[in-house]
């Protein structure tokens, strides 16, 4: 059962206010991941502590300088269930993970950061990992 929206709204806003587009339906997901050829960052957002304390701040830091993805998107695991399930169909070769960060180029998954890589990491470590991926693929 999803959390009440009033509790989740600030967690959504953490990414939306820095330019991320929420993909809240399977059609939204297909509309971007099924056709976008530009570099696209997909954040699988979550209510967990590592999303709040490390992932979202690290993602913000990663976008402050240097190359970056052209399209910023997010789905919310445990909240937008159908959209998240559809997004996971594009994340091939990895088990479901939230939070997680996936980088696509020409509609192909080119880089992935899973929950186990986020847990226990600082926002700065997450940002550094993301910036390395951006430098290689963006």
C-alpha positions as CSV (number, residue, x, y, z in Angstrom):
1,X,0.0,0.0,0.0
2,X,1.5,3.4,-1.0
3,X,2.2,6.0,1.6
4,X,-0.2,9.0,1.8
5,X,0.7,11.5,-0.9
6,X,1.0,14.3,1.6
7,X,4.0,12.5,3.2
8,X,5.6,11.6,-0.2
9,X,5.1,15.0,-1.9
10,X,8.3,16.6,-0.3
11,X,10.3,13.6,-1.5
12,X,9.0,14.0,-5.0
13,X,9.7,17.7,-4.9
14,X,13.4,17.2,-4.0
15,X,13.9,16.1,-7.6
16,X,11.1,18.0,-9.4
17,X,12.5,21.4,-8.1
18,X,15.9,20.7,-9.7
19,X,14.4,19.9,-13.1
20,X,13.3,16.3,-13.0
21,X,10.1,15.2,-14.8
22,X,8.0,12.7,-13.0
23,X,6.9,9.7,-14.9
24,X,3.7,8.7,-13.1
25,X,2.1,6.3,-15.6
26,X,3.4,3.5,-17.9
27,X,2.5,5.8,-20.8
28,X,4.7,8.6,-19.3
29,X,7.6,6.1,-19.1
30,X,7.1,4.8,-22.6
31,X,6.9,8.4,-23.9
32,X,10.4,9.1,-22.7
33,X,12.3,5.8,-22.4
34,X,10.7,4.3,-25.5
35,X,11.6,7.2,-27.8
36,X,14.2,9.5,-26.3
37,X,17.6,9.4,-28.0
38,X,19.3,12.1,-25.9
39,X,21.1,11.0,-22.7
40,X,18.4,10.4,-20.1
41,X,18.8,10.0,-16.4
42,X,16.1,7.9,-14.6
43,X,16.0,8.1,-10.8
44,X,14.0,5.4,-9.1
45,X,13.0,7.4,-6.1
46,X,12.1,5.9,-2.7
47,X,11.0,6.9,0.8
48,X,13.9,5.1,2.4
49,X,16.6,6.8,4.4
50,X,19.3,6.2,1.9
51,X,17.3,8.0,-0.8
52,X,16.7,11.0,1.5
53,X,20.2,11.1,3.1
54,X,22.4,10.1,0.2
55,X,20.8,9.5,-3.2
56,X,18.8,12.7,-3.8
57,X,21.5,15.0,-2.3
58,X,24.1,13.1,-4.4
59,X,22.1,13.4,-7.6
60,X,21.7,17.2,-6.9
61,X,25.4,17.6,-6.4
62,X,26.2,15.6,-9.5
63,X,24.3,18.1,-11.7
64,X,26.1,21.2,-10.5
65,X,29.1,21.1,-12.9
66,X,30.5,19.3,-15.9
67,X,28.7,17.2,-18.4
68,X,25.2,16.0,-17.5
69,X,22.3,14.2,-19.0
70,X,20.0,16.1,-21.3
71,X,16.8,14.6,-19.9
72,X,16.1,14.2,-16.2
73,X,13.3,11.8,-15.2
74,X,12.0,10.0,-12.1
75,X,9.6,7.3,-11.0
76,X,8.7,6.7,-7.4
77,X,8.9,3.1,-6.2
78,X,6.2,2.0,-3.9
79,X,4.0,5.0,-5.0
80,X,3.6,5.0,-8.7
81,X,3.5,1.3,-9.0
82,X,2.7,0.8,-12.7
83,X,5.1,3.5,-13.8
84,X,7.9,2.0,-11.8
85,X,7.2,-1.5,-13.1
86,X,7.3,-0.2,-16.7
87,X,10.5,1.7,-16.0
88,X,12.1,-1.5,-14.6
89,X,11.3,-3.2,-18.0
90,X,13.8,-0.8,-19.5
91,X,16.4,-1.5,-16.9
92,X,17.5,-4.8,-18.3
93,X,20.1,-7.0,-16.6
94,X,19.5,-5.7,-13.1
95,X,17.1,-6.8,-10.4
96,X,14.5,-4.2,-9.1
97,X,16.3,-1.7,-6.9
98,X,15.2,1.4,-5.1
99,X,16.6,3.9,-4.9
100,X,18.5,3.5,-8.1
101,X,19.9,5.6,-10.9
102,X,19.9,4.5,-14.5
103,X,21.5,6.4,-17.4
104,X,20.2,5.8,-21.0
105,X,21.7,6.9,-24.3
106,X,20.0,6.2,-27.6
107,X,17.3,4.3,-25.7
108,X,19.8,1.9,-24.3
109,X,20.8,1.5,-20.6
110,X,24.5,2.4,-20.5
111,X,25.1,2.8,-16.7
112,X,23.4,1.8,-13.5
113,X,23.8,2.6,-9.8
114,X,21.9,0.2,-7.6
115,X,20.7,0.5,-4.0
116,X,23.6,-1.5,-2.7
117,X,26.0,1.1,-4.2
118,X,24.0,3.9,-2.6
119,X,23.6,2.5,0.9
120,X,26.4,3.6,3.1
121,X,27.7,6.1,0.6
122,X,27.9,9.8,1.1
123,X,26.2,12.3,-1.2
124,X,29.6,13.3,-2.4
125,X,30.6,9.7,-3.3
126,X,27.3,9.2,-5.1
127,X,27.9,12.5,-7.0
128,X,31.4,11.5,-8.0
129,X,30.1,8.1,-9.3
130,X,27.4,9.9,-11.3
131,X,29.8,12.5,-12.7
132,X,32.1,9.7,-13.9
133,X,29.2,8.2,-15.8
134,X,28.2,11.6,-17.2
135,X,31.8,12.2,-18.4
136,X,31.8,8.9,-20.2
137,X,28.3,8.9,-21.7
138,X,27.0,12.5,-21.9
